[in-house]
């Protein structure tokens, strides 16, 4: 949005850009491109980018790598939380806490 001319930074214009960027079909983009020279230029840029097979593949690889990374991080967080819960239970057992007390303390951690 920072690259837009100042006269195109109103709330209504921003909503229009959000609609444009949220387009799902070629027809939606073409319709919006016909409403503004800026949308037209943006649509032409999108067409050039989508026509470039190498750029599309690079984008898909980056997108996949990001999704894989996020999935791995979520999995690691889950394993760490499960491990910490188990360590907490073991610690309570070693401190000779009675089973009802252990279950009460760890109820929200398991």
Biopython code that builds the backbone (N, CA, C, O; Angstrom):
import numpy as np
from Bio.PDB.StructureBuilder import StructureBuilder

atoms = [
    (1, "UNK", "N", (0.809, -1.194, 0.000)),
    (1, "UNK", "CA", (0.000, 0.000, 0.000)),
    (1, "UNK", "C", (0.856, 1.263, 0.000)),
    (1, "UNK", "O", (0.404, 2.317, -0.448)),
    (2, "UNK", "N", (2.095, 1.166, 0.502)),
    (2, "UNK", "CA", (2.956, 2.334, 0.562)),
    (2, "UNK", "C", (3.303, 2.852, -0.834)),
    (2, "UNK", "O", (3.613, 4.032, -0.998)),
    (3, "UNK", "N", (3.254, 1.977, -1.836)),
    (3, "UNK", "CA", (3.611, 2.403, -3.188)),
    (3, "UNK", "C", (2.457, 3.071, -3.909)),
    (3, "UNK", "O", (2.634, 3.586, -5.014)),
    (4, "UNK", "N", (1.287, 3.070, -3.308)),
    (4, "UNK", "CA", (0.135, 3.718, -3.935)),
    (4, "UNK", "C", (0.267, 5.232, -3.829)),
    (4, "UNK", "O", (0.791, 5.754, -2.845)),
    (5, "UNK", "N", (-0.210, 5.925, -4.847)),
    (5, "UNK", "CA", (-0.243, 7.396, -4.741)),
    (5, "UNK", "C", (-1.116, 7.798, -3.555)),
    (5, "UNK", "O", (-2.044, 7.077, -3.190)),
    (6, "UNK", "N", (-0.819, 8.936, -2.962)),
    (6, "UNK", "CA", (-1.542, 9.375, -1.759)),
    (6, "UNK", "C", (-3.035, 9.469, -1.990)),
    (6, "UNK", "O", (-3.815, 9.212, -1.073)),
    (7, "UNK", "N", (-3.459, 9.836, -3.209)),
    (7, "UNK", "CA", (-4.894, 9.967, -3.461)),
    (7, "UNK", "C", (-5.606, 8.621, -3.502)),
    (7, "UNK", "O", (-6.835, 8.576, -3.531)),
    (8, "UNK", "N", (-4.852, 7.527, -3.506)),
    (8, "UNK", "CA", (-5.475, 6.197, -3.527)),
    (8, "UNK", "C", (-5.326, 5.470, -2.193)),
    (8, "UNK", "O", (-5.390, 4.241, -2.159)),
    (9, "UNK", "N", (-5.134, 6.177, -1.130)),
    (9, "UNK", "CA", (-4.933, 5.540, 0.174)),
    (9, "UNK", "C", (-6.127, 5.719, 1.098)),
    (9, "UNK", "O", (-5.984, 5.621, 2.317)),
    (10, "UNK", "N", (-7.279, 5.975, 0.550)),
    (10, "UNK", "CA", (-8.470, 6.117, 1.394)),
    (10, "UNK", "C", (-8.938, 4.740, 1.832)),
    (10, "UNK", "O", (-8.503, 3.724, 1.289)),
    (11, "UNK", "N", (-9.821, 4.713, 2.811)),
    (11, "UNK", "CA", (-10.342, 3.440, 3.300)),
    (11, "UNK", "C", (-11.035, 2.648, 2.208)),
    (11, "UNK", "O", (-10.870, 1.432, 2.110)),
    (12, "UNK", "N", (-11.813, 3.344, 1.387)),
    (12, "UNK", "CA", (-12.533, 2.661, 0.302)),
    (12, "UNK", "C", (-11.562, 2.072, -0.718)),
    (12, "UNK", "O", (-11.775, 0.965, -1.213)),
    (13, "UNK", "N", (-10.491, 2.813, -1.033)),
    (13, "UNK", "CA", (-9.504, 2.310, -1.984)),
    (13, "UNK", "C", (-8.783, 1.085, -1.431)),
    (13, "UNK", "O", (-8.496, 0.138, -2.162)),
    (14, "UNK", "N", (-8.499, 1.115, -0.153)),
    (14, "UNK", "CA", (-7.818, -0.032, 0.462)),
    (14, "UNK", "C", (-8.717, -1.261, 0.417)),
    (14, "UNK", "O", (-8.244, -2.368, 0.161)),
    (15, "UNK", "N", (-9.996, -1.075, 0.662)),
    (15, "UNK", "CA", (-10.943, -2.190, 0.575)),
    (15, "UNK", "C", (-10.977, -2.726, -0.855)),
    (15, "UNK", "O", (-11.012, -3.939, -1.063)),
    (16, "UNK", "N", (-10.967, -1.824, -1.845)),
    (16, "UNK", "CA", (-10.939, -2.268, -3.246)),
    (16, "UNK", "C", (-9.686, -3.077, -3.544)),
    (16, "UNK", "O", (-9.751, -4.085, -4.248)),
    (17, "UNK", "N", (-8.528, -2.638, -3.008)),
    (17, "UNK", "CA", (-7.298, -3.401, -3.218)),
    (17, "UNK", "C", (-7.380, -4.763, -2.538)),
    (17, "UNK", "O", (-6.897, -5.760, -3.075)),
    (18, "UNK", "N", (-7.985, -4.804, -1.366)),
    (18, "UNK", "CA", (-8.146, -6.089, -0.681)),
    (18, "UNK", "C", (-9.013, -7.024, -1.517)),
    (18, "UNK", "O", (-8.727, -8.217, -1.618)),
    (19, "UNK", "N", (-10.067, -6.487, -2.112)),
    (19, "UNK", "CA", (-10.917, -7.298, -2.986)),
    (19, "UNK", "C", (-10.126, -7.794, -4.192)),
    (19, "UNK", "O", (-10.231, -8.957, -4.583)),
    (20, "UNK", "N", (-9.333, -6.895, -4.777)),
    (20, "UNK", "CA", (-8.539, -7.271, -5.946)),
    (20, "UNK", "C", (-7.565, -8.396, -5.584)),
    (20, "UNK", "O", (-7.481, -9.404, -6.285)),
    (21, "UNK", "N", (-6.837, -8.214, -4.489)),
    (21, "UNK", "CA", (-5.837, -9.200, -4.091)),
    (21, "UNK", "C", (-6.456, -10.515, -3.645)),
    (21, "UNK", "O", (-5.782, -11.545, -3.628)),
    (22, "UNK", "N", (-7.725, -10.489, -3.285)),
    (22, "UNK", "CA", (-8.425, -11.694, -2.859)),
    (22, "UNK", "C", (-9.090, -12.412, -4.032)),
    (22, "UNK", "O", (-9.760, -13.426, -3.839)),
    (23, "UNK", "N", (-8.907, -11.891, -5.243)),
    (23, "UNK", "CA", (-9.532, -12.492, -6.417)),
    (23, "UNK", "C", (-9.154, -13.960, -6.580)),
    (23, "UNK", "O", (-8.024, -14.357, -6.297)),
    (24, "UNK", "N", (-10.101, -14.750, -7.033)),
    (24, "UNK", "CA", (-9.873, -16.191, -7.191)),
    (24, "UNK", "C", (-9.844, -16.621, -8.655)),
    (24, "UNK", "O", (-9.190, -17.607, -8.999)),
    (25, "UNK", "N", (-10.541, -15.895, -9.512)),
    (25, "UNK", "CA", (-10.624, -16.319, -10.909)),
    (25, "UNK", "C", (-10.096, -15.218, -11.826)),
    (25, "UNK", "O", (-10.038, -14.044, -11.460)),
    (26, "UNK", "N", (-9.719, -15.636, -13.011)),
    (26, "UNK", "CA", (-9.239, -14.696, -14.021)),
    (26, "UNK", "C", (-10.310, -13.641, -14.311)),
    (26, "UNK", "O", (-10.001, -12.465, -14.503)),
    (27, "UNK", "N", (-11.575, -14.081, -14.339)),
    (27, "UNK", "CA", (-12.668, -13.154, -14.625)),
    (27, "UNK", "C", (-12.758, -12.050, -13.573)),
    (27, "UNK", "O", (-12.998, -10.890, -13.908)),
    (28, "UNK", "N", (-12.566, -12.409, -12.298)),
    (28, "UNK", "CA", (-12.602, -11.405, -11.236)),
    (28, "UNK", "C", (-11.495, -10.372, -11.430)),
    (28, "UNK", "O", (-11.727, -9.169, -11.307)),
    (29, "UNK", "N", (-10.283, -10.857, -11.736)),
    (29, "UNK", "CA", (-9.168, -9.947, -11.943)),
    (29, "UNK", "C", (-9.410, -9.049, -13.157)),
    (29, "UNK", "O", (-9.148, -7.848, -13.108)),
    (30, "UNK", "N", (-9.908, -9.636, -14.239)),
    (30, "UNK", "CA", (-10.162, -8.848, -15.447)),
    (30, "UNK", "C", (-11.216, -7.776, -15.191)),
    (30, "UNK", "O", (-11.076, -6.645, -15.658)),
    (31, "UNK", "N", (-12.262, -8.120, -14.458)),
    (31, "UNK", "CA", (-13.319, -7.163, -14.149)),
    (31, "UNK", "C", (-12.753, -6.001, -13.333)),
    (31, "UNK", "O", (-13.015, -4.837, -13.635)),
    (32, "UNK", "N", (-11.980, -6.323, -12.306)),
    (32, "UNK", "CA", (-11.390, -5.272, -11.474)),
    (32, "UNK", "C", (-10.370, -4.447, -12.271)),
    (32, "UNK", "O", (-10.263, -3.235, -12.080)),
    (33, "UNK", "N", (-9.623, -5.108, -13.165)),
    (33, "UNK", "CA", (-8.620, -4.402, -13.964)),
    (33, "UNK", "C", (-9.275, -3.341, -14.840)),
    (33, "UNK", "O", (-8.664, -2.316, -15.143)),
    (34, "UNK", "N", (-10.501, -3.583, -15.242)),
    (34, "UNK", "CA", (-11.208, -2.618, -16.066)),
    (34, "UNK", "C", (-11.717, -1.413, -15.302)),
    (34, "UNK", "O", (-12.173, -0.448, -15.914)),
    (35, "UNK", "N", (-11.651, -1.444, -13.980)),
    (35, "UNK", "CA", (-12.201, -0.344, -13.179)),
    (35, "UNK", "C", (-11.169, 0.720, -12.825)),
    (35, "UNK", "O", (-11.535, 1.819, -12.408)),
    (36, "UNK", "N", (-9.880, 0.408, -12.986)),
    (36, "UNK", "CA", (-8.842, 1.356, -12.575)),
    (36, "UNK", "C", (-7.555, 1.068, -13.336)),
    (36, "UNK", "O", (-7.232, -0.088, -13.606)),
    (37, "UNK", "N", (-6.822, 2.123, -13.682)),
    (37, "UNK", "CA", (-5.547, 1.918, -14.368)),
    (37, "UNK", "C", (-4.565, 1.190, -13.451)),
    (37, "UNK", "O", (-3.727, 0.422, -13.922)),
    (38, "UNK", "N", (-4.669, 1.431, -12.143)),
    (38, "UNK", "CA", (-3.764, 0.780, -11.192)),
    (38, "UNK", "C", (-4.060, -0.717, -11.104)),
    (38, "UNK", "O", (-3.143, -1.537, -11.063)),
    (39, "UNK", "N", (-5.343, -1.062, -11.075)),
    (39, "UNK", "CA", (-5.704, -2.477, -11.089)),
    (39, "UNK", "C", (-5.265, -3.113, -12.405)),
    (39, "UNK", "O", (-4.818, -4.260, -12.430)),
    (40, "UNK", "N", (-5.397, -2.364, -13.495)),
    (40, "UNK", "CA", (-4.968, -2.869, -14.796)),
    (40, "UNK", "C", (-3.486, -3.186, -14.808)),
    (40, "UNK", "O", (-3.075, -4.239, -15.294)),
    (41, "UNK", "N", (-2.671, -2.266, -14.268)),
    (41, "UNK", "CA", (-1.226, -2.501, -14.190)),
    (41, "UNK", "C", (-0.908, -3.680, -13.274)),
    (41, "UNK", "O", (-0.040, -4.497, -13.581)),
    (42, "UNK", "N", (-1.604, -3.762, -12.166)),
    (42, "UNK", "CA", (-1.377, -4.871, -11.230)),
    (42, "UNK", "C", (-1.751, -6.197, -11.886)),
    (42, "UNK", "O", (-1.056, -7.199, -11.718)),
    (43, "UNK", "N", (-2.854, -6.198, -12.634)),
    (43, "UNK", "CA", (-3.288, -7.424, -13.315)),
    (43, "UNK", "C", (-2.272, -7.837, -14.374)),
    (43, "UNK", "O", (-1.984, -9.024, -14.525)),
    (44, "UNK", "N", (-1.733, -6.876, -15.103)),
    (44, "UNK", "CA", (-0.702, -7.191, -16.100)),
    (44, "UNK", "C", (0.531, -7.791, -15.432)),
    (44, "UNK", "O", (1.123, -8.739, -15.949)),
    (45, "UNK", "N", (0.914, -7.241, -14.288)),
    (45, "UNK", "CA", (2.066, -7.782, -13.547)),
    (45, "UNK", "C", (1.781, -9.207, -13.093)),
    (45, "UNK", "O", (2.657, -10.070, -13.167)),
    (46, "UNK", "N", (0.565, -9.459, -12.624)),
    (46, "UNK", "CA", (0.197, -10.821, -12.212)),
    (46, "UNK", "C", (0.260, -11.783, -13.386)),
    (46, "UNK", "O", (0.706, -12.921, -13.243)),
    (47, "UNK", "N", (-0.187, -11.322, -14.543)),
    (47, "UNK", "CA", (-0.142, -12.185, -15.729)),
    (47, "UNK", "C", (1.303, -12.506, -16.109)),
    (47, "UNK", "O", (1.625, -13.647, -16.438)),
    (48, "UNK", "N", (2.173, -11.490, -16.061)),
    (48, "UNK", "CA", (3.591, -11.734, -16.386)),
    (48, "UNK", "C", (4.197, -12.735, -15.411)),
    (48, "UNK", "O", (4.913, -13.652, -15.811)),
    (49, "UNK", "N", (3.903, -12.550, -14.134)),
    (49, "UNK", "CA", (4.462, -13.454, -13.126)),
    (49, "UNK", "C", (3.932, -14.873, -13.283)),
    (49, "UNK", "O", (4.686, -15.840, -13.169)),
    (50, "UNK", "N", (2.647, -14.993, -13.542)),
    (50, "UNK", "CA", (2.082, -16.335, -13.670)),
    (50, "UNK", "C", (2.534, -17.008, -14.958)),
    (50, "UNK", "O", (2.528, -18.236, -15.049)),
    (51, "UNK", "N", (2.928, -16.217, -15.956)),
    (51, "UNK", "CA", (3.406, -16.794, -17.211)),
    (51, "UNK", "C", (4.833, -17.300, -17.065)),
    (51, "UNK", "O", (5.278, -18.135, -17.853)),
    (52, "UNK", "N", (5.540, -16.814, -16.085)),
    (52, "UNK", "CA", (6.930, -17.206, -15.881)),
    (52, "UNK", "C", (6.956, -18.489, -15.039)),
    (52, "UNK", "O", (6.830, -18.443, -13.816)),
    (53, "UNK", "N", (7.117, -19.604, -15.699)),
    (53, "UNK", "CA", (7.078, -20.919, -15.049)),
    (53, "UNK", "C", (8.108, -21.031, -13.918)),
    (53, "UNK", "O", (7.812, -21.582, -12.858)),
    (54, "UNK", "N", (9.302, -20.513, -14.146)),
    (54, "UNK", "CA", (10.358, -20.617, -13.146)),
    (54, "UNK", "C", (9.975, -19.861, -11.877)),
    (54, "UNK", "O", (10.161, -20.374, -10.774)),
    (55, "UNK", "N", (9.444, -18.651, -12.020)),
    (55, "UNK", "CA", (9.035, -17.870, -10.850)),
    (55, "UNK", "C", (7.897, -18.567, -10.106)),
    (55, "UNK", "O", (7.862, -18.566, -8.875)),
    (56, "UNK", "N", (6.978, -19.156, -10.849)),
    (56, "UNK", "CA", (5.862, -19.864, -10.219)),
    (56, "UNK", "C", (6.382, -21.050, -9.411)),
    (56, "UNK", "O", (5.952, -21.273, -8.279)),
    (57, "UNK", "N", (7.317, -21.817, -10.001)),
    (57, "UNK", "CA", (7.884, -22.963, -9.288)),
    (57, "UNK", "C", (8.662, -22.521, -8.053)),
    (57, "UNK", "O", (8.589, -23.170, -7.009)),
    (58, "UNK", "N", (9.409, -21.417, -8.166)),
    (58, "UNK", "CA", (10.137, -20.896, -7.015)),
    (58, "UNK", "C", (9.164, -20.492, -5.897)),
    (58, "UNK", "O", (9.399, -20.769, -4.721)),
    (59, "UNK", "N", (8.080, -19.839, -6.286)),
    (59, "UNK", "CA", (7.067, -19.443, -5.294)),
    (59, "UNK", "C", (6.496, -20.677, -4.613)),
    (59, "UNK", "O", (6.382, -20.720, -3.388)),
    (60, "UNK", "N", (6.134, -21.684, -5.410)),
    (60, "UNK", "CA", (5.548, -22.898, -4.837)),
    (60, "UNK", "C", (6.530, -23.587, -3.906)),
    (60, "UNK", "O", (6.128, -24.119, -2.871)),
    (61, "UNK", "N", (7.821, -23.585, -4.258)),
    (61, "UNK", "CA", (8.830, -24.197, -3.392)),
    (61, "UNK", "C", (8.962, -23.432, -2.077)),
    (61, "UNK", "O", (9.042, -24.032, -1.005)),
    (62, "UNK", "N", (8.985, -22.096, -2.171)),
    (62, "UNK", "CA", (9.064, -21.292, -0.940)),
    (62, "UNK", "C", (7.831, -21.509, -0.076)),
    (62, "UNK", "O", (7.938, -21.636, 1.144)),
    (63, "UNK", "N", (6.657, -21.553, -0.706)),
    (63, "UNK", "CA", (5.413, -21.755, 0.024)),
    (63, "UNK", "C", (5.415, -23.117, 0.715)),
    (63, "UNK", "O", (5.034, -23.225, 1.880)),
    (64, "UNK", "N", (5.840, -24.150, 0.002)),
    (64, "UNK", "CA", (5.896, -25.499, 0.576)),
    (64, "UNK", "C", (6.908, -25.546, 1.726)),
    (64, "UNK", "O", (6.632, -26.130, 2.774)),
    (65, "UNK", "N", (8.078, -24.930, 1.529)),
    (65, "UNK", "CA", (9.099, -24.923, 2.573)),
    (65, "UNK", "C", (8.588, -24.226, 3.827)),
    (65, "UNK", "O", (8.840, -24.687, 4.940)),
    (66, "UNK", "N", (7.874, -23.123, 3.655)),
    (66, "UNK", "CA", (7.321, -22.407, 4.804)),
    (66, "UNK", "C", (6.277, -23.253, 5.529)),
    (66, "UNK", "O", (6.262, -23.303, 6.759)),
    (67, "UNK", "N", (5.410, -23.915, 4.775)),
    (67, "UNK", "CA", (4.403, -24.776, 5.404)),
    (67, "UNK", "C", (5.054, -25.950, 6.120)),
    (67, "UNK", "O", (4.637, -26.313, 7.220)),
    (68, "UNK", "N", (6.081, -26.552, 5.502)),
    (68, "UNK", "CA", (6.796, -27.656, 6.138)),
    (68, "UNK", "C", (7.457, -27.196, 7.438)),
    (68, "UNK", "O", (7.386, -27.885, 8.455)),
    (69, "UNK", "N", (8.100, -26.025, 7.396)),
    (69, "UNK", "CA", (8.771, -25.484, 8.572)),
    (69, "UNK", "C", (7.762, -25.265, 9.709)),
    (69, "UNK", "O", (8.001, -25.661, 10.850)),
    (70, "UNK", "N", (6.635, -24.629, 9.379)),
    (70, "UNK", "CA", (5.614, -24.380, 10.402)),
    (70, "UNK", "C", (5.080, -25.675, 10.990)),
    (70, "UNK", "O", (4.837, -25.759, 12.193)),
    (71, "UNK", "N", (4.897, -26.680, 10.153)),
    (71, "UNK", "CA", (4.420, -27.977, 10.628)),
    (71, "UNK", "C", (5.447, -28.623, 11.560)),
    (71, "UNK", "O", (5.095, -29.174, 12.603)),
    (72, "UNK", "N", (6.723, -28.548, 11.170)),
    (72, "UNK", "CA", (7.776, -29.117, 12.005)),
    (72, "UNK", "C", (7.877, -28.390, 13.348)),
    (72, "UNK", "O", (8.083, -29.019, 14.386)),
    (73, "UNK", "N", (7.730, -27.072, 13.320)),
    (73, "UNK", "CA", (7.789, -26.310, 14.569)),
    (73, "UNK", "C", (6.611, -26.654, 15.476)),
    (73, "UNK", "O", (6.785, -26.790, 16.687)),
    (74, "UNK", "N", (5.418, -26.796, 14.908)),
    (74, "UNK", "CA", (4.249, -27.182, 15.707)),
    (74, "UNK", "C", (4.460, -28.552, 16.330)),
    (74, "UNK", "O", (4.140, -28.772, 17.498)),
    (75, "UNK", "N", (4.998, -29.466, 15.543)),
    (75, "UNK", "CA", (5.257, -30.813, 16.040)),
    (75, "UNK", "C", (6.303, -30.784, 17.161)),
    (75, "UNK", "O", (6.152, -31.467, 18.174)),
    (76, "UNK", "N", (7.348, -30.000, 16.975)),
    (76, "UNK", "CA", (8.394, -29.901, 18.001)),
    (76, "UNK", "C", (7.831, -29.307, 19.293)),
    (76, "UNK", "O", (8.132, -29.787, 20.386)),
    (77, "UNK", "N", (7.012, -28.261, 19.159)),
    (77, "UNK", "CA", (6.401, -27.661, 20.351)),
    (77, "UNK", "C", (5.548, -28.691, 21.100)),
    (77, "UNK", "O", (5.570, -28.763, 22.328)),
    (78, "UNK", "N", (4.806, -29.472, 20.340)),
    (78, "UNK", "CA", (3.952, -30.482, 20.951)),
    (78, "UNK", "C", (4.789, -31.527, 21.687)),
    (78, "UNK", "O", (4.463, -31.913, 22.810)),
    (79, "UNK", "N", (5.873, -31.982, 21.046)),
    (79, "UNK", "CA", (6.742, -32.976, 21.684)),
    (79, "UNK", "C", (7.387, -32.410, 22.947)),
    (79, "UNK", "O", (7.502, -33.097, 23.962)),
    (80, "UNK", "N", (7.804, -31.153, 22.870)),
    (80, "UNK", "CA", (8.419, -30.521, 24.050)),
    (80, "UNK", "C", (7.406, -30.420, 25.183)),
    (80, "UNK", "O", (7.719, -30.746, 26.328)),
    (81, "UNK", "N", (6.197, -29.971, 24.869)),
    (81, "UNK", "CA", (5.162, -29.846, 25.906)),
    (81, "UNK", "C", (4.842, -31.201, 26.514)),
    (81, "UNK", "O", (4.698, -31.312, 27.732)),
    (82, "UNK", "N", (4.730, -32.237, 25.682)),
    (82, "UNK", "CA", (4.453, -33.577, 26.203)),
    (82, "UNK", "C", (5.605, -34.066, 27.070)),
    (82, "UNK", "O", (5.387, -34.680, 28.114)),
    (83, "UNK", "N", (6.835, -33.793, 26.633)),
    (83, "UNK", "CA", (8.007, -34.210, 27.411)),
    (83, "UNK", "C", (8.082, -33.492, 28.738)),
    (83, "UNK", "O", (8.407, -34.098, 29.760)),
    (84, "UNK", "N", (7.785, -32.206, 28.732)),
    (84, "UNK", "CA", (7.803, -31.448, 29.984)),
    (84, "UNK", "C", (6.731, -31.934, 30.940)),
    (84, "UNK", "O", (6.960, -32.007, 32.147)),
    (85, "UNK", "N", (5.563, -32.266, 30.412)),
    (85, "UNK", "CA", (4.493, -32.790, 31.267)),
    (85, "UNK", "C", (4.929, -34.104, 31.905)),
    (85, "UNK", "O", (4.706, -34.334, 33.094)),
    (86, "UNK", "N", (5.552, -34.961, 31.102)),
    (86, "UNK", "CA", (6.026, -36.241, 31.625)),
    (86, "UNK", "C", (7.099, -36.030, 32.691)),
    (86, "UNK", "O", (7.084, -36.693, 33.728)),
    (87, "UNK", "N", (8.027, -35.109, 32.439)),
    (87, "UNK", "CA", (9.064, -34.817, 33.431)),
    (87, "UNK", "C", (8.458, -34.267, 34.723)),
    (87, "UNK", "O", (8.918, -34.586, 35.820)),
    (88, "UNK", "N", (7.430, -33.447, 34.582)),
    (88, "UNK", "CA", (6.763, -32.889, 35.759)),
    (88, "UNK", "C", (6.117, -33.999, 36.577)),
    (88, "UNK", "O", (6.196, -33.987, 37.806)),
    (89, "UNK", "N", (5.490, -34.941, 35.922)),
    (89, "UNK", "CA", (4.845, -36.071, 36.618)),
    (89, "UNK", "C", (5.902, -36.922, 37.324)),
    (89, "UNK", "O", (5.724, -37.322, 38.475)),
    (90, "UNK", "N", (6.997, -37.191, 36.624)),
    (90, "UNK", "CA", (8.081, -37.987, 37.230)),
    (90, "UNK", "C", (8.632, -37.267, 38.457)),
    (90, "UNK", "O", (8.886, -37.890, 39.488)),
    (91, "UNK", "N", (8.814, -35.959, 38.342)),
    (91, "UNK", "CA", (9.305, -35.182, 39.478)),
    (91, "UNK", "C", (8.353, -35.289, 40.664)),
    (91, "UNK", "O", (8.799, -35.452, 41.800)),
    (92, "UNK", "N", (7.053, -35.199, 40.415)),
    (92, "UNK", "CA", (6.080, -35.316, 41.507)),
    (92, "UNK", "C", (6.125, -36.703, 42.137)),
    (92, "UNK", "O", (6.009, -36.845, 43.355)),
    (93, "UNK", "N", (6.293, -37.720, 41.301)),
    (93, "UNK", "CA", (6.385, -39.090, 41.835)),
    (93, "UNK", "C", (7.627, -39.227, 42.707)),
    (93, "UNK", "O", (7.577, -39.808, 43.791)),
    (94, "UNK", "N", (8.737, -38.686, 42.223)),
    (94, "UNK", "CA", (9.983, -38.782, 43.006)),
    (94, "UNK", "C", (9.898, -37.996, 44.311)),
    (94, "UNK", "O", (10.570, -38.315, 45.292)),
    (95, "UNK", "N", (9.069, -36.975, 44.301)),
    (95, "UNK", "CA", (8.874, -36.211, 45.541)),
    (95, "UNK", "C", (7.845, -36.897, 46.436)),
    (95, "UNK", "O", (7.378, -36.331, 47.424)),
    (96, "UNK", "N", (7.509, -38.121, 46.069)),
    (96, "UNK", "CA", (6.570, -38.979, 46.800)),
    (96, "UNK", "C", (5.222, -38.303, 47.042)),
    (96, "UNK", "O", (4.660, -38.369, 48.135)),
    (97, "UNK", "N", (4.734, -37.668, 46.021)),
    (97, "UNK", "CA", (3.392, -37.094, 46.093)),
    (97, "UNK", "C", (2.386, -38.220, 45.876)),
    (97, "UNK", "O", (2.627, -39.095, 45.045)),
    (98, "UNK", "N", (1.281, -38.221, 46.591)),
    (98, "UNK", "CA", (0.272, -39.257, 46.394)),
    (98, "UNK", "C", (-0.386, -39.107, 45.005)),
    (98, "UNK", "O", (-0.472, -38.002, 44.469)),
    (99, "UNK", "N", (-0.836, -40.210, 44.444)),
    (99, "UNK", "CA", (-1.414, -40.220, 43.102)),
    (99, "UNK", "C", (-2.566, -39.229, 42.950)),
    (99, "UNK", "O", (-2.596, -38.526, 41.940)),
    (100, "UNK", "N", (-3.515, -39.123, 43.881)),
    (100, "UNK", "CA", (-4.577, -38.122, 43.709)),
    (100, "UNK", "C", (-4.026, -36.695, 43.588)),
    (100, "UNK", "O", (-4.541, -35.888, 42.814)),
    (101, "UNK", "N", (-2.980, -36.395, 44.355)),
    (101, "UNK", "CA", (-2.363, -35.054, 44.282)),
    (101, "UNK", "C", (-1.711, -34.862, 42.911)),
    (101, "UNK", "O", (-1.854, -33.797, 42.310)),
    (102, "UNK", "N", (-1.005, -35.865, 42.409)),
    (102, "UNK", "CA", (-0.359, -35.780, 41.093)),
    (102, "UNK", "C", (-1.407, -35.547, 40.014)),
    (102, "UNK", "O", (-1.214, -34.706, 39.136)),
    (103, "UNK", "N", (-2.524, -36.289, 40.071)),
    (103, "UNK", "CA", (-3.576, -36.134, 39.071)),
    (103, "UNK", "C", (-4.198, -34.746, 39.135)),
    (103, "UNK", "O", (-4.536, -34.169, 38.101)),
    (104, "UNK", "N", (-4.349, -34.211, 40.331)),
    (104, "UNK", "CA", (-4.928, -32.879, 40.477)),
    (104, "UNK", "C", (-3.998, -31.816, 39.903)),
    (104, "UNK", "O", (-4.438, -30.922, 39.180)),
    (105, "UNK", "N", (-2.735, -31.915, 40.222)),
    (105, "UNK", "CA", (-1.753, -30.910, 39.781)),
    (105, "UNK", "C", (-1.521, -30.965, 38.282)),
    (105, "UNK", "O", (-1.347, -29.931, 37.637)),
    (106, "UNK", "N", (-1.518, -32.174, 37.723)),
    (106, "UNK", "CA", (-1.178, -32.317, 36.311)),
    (106, "UNK", "C", (-2.404, -32.379, 35.391)),
    (106, "UNK", "O", (-2.257, -32.554, 34.182)),
    (107, "UNK", "N", (-3.583, -32.240, 35.939)),
    (107, "UNK", "CA", (-4.817, -32.397, 35.169)),
    (107, "UNK", "C", (-4.823, -31.562, 33.899)),
    (107, "UNK", "O", (-5.200, -32.069, 32.842)),
    (108, "UNK", "N", (-4.417, -30.300, 33.965)),
    (108, "UNK", "CA", (-4.454, -29.436, 32.787)),
    (108, "UNK", "C", (-3.220, -29.573, 31.902)),
    (108, "UNK", "O", (-3.165, -28.988, 30.820)),
    (109, "UNK", "N", (-2.236, -30.337, 32.350)),
    (109, "UNK", "CA", (-1.003, -30.481, 31.560)),
    (109, "UNK", "C", (-1.003, -31.718, 30.682)),
    (109, "UNK", "O", (-0.189, -31.807, 29.763)),
    (110, "UNK", "N", (-1.877, -32.663, 30.927)),
    (110, "UNK", "CA", (-1.856, -33.931, 30.186)),
    (110, "UNK", "C", (-2.854, -33.865, 29.043)),
    (110, "UNK", "O", (-2.997, -34.830, 28.292)),
]
sb = StructureBuilder()
sb.init_structure("model")
sb.init_model(0)
sb.init_chain("A")
sb.init_seg("    ")
for serial, (resi, resn, name, xyz) in enumerate(atoms, 1):
    if name == "N":
        sb.init_residue(resn, " ", resi, " ")
    sb.init_atom(name, np.array(xyz, "f"), 0.0, 1.0, " ", f" {name:<3s}", serial, name[0])
structure = sb.get_structure()
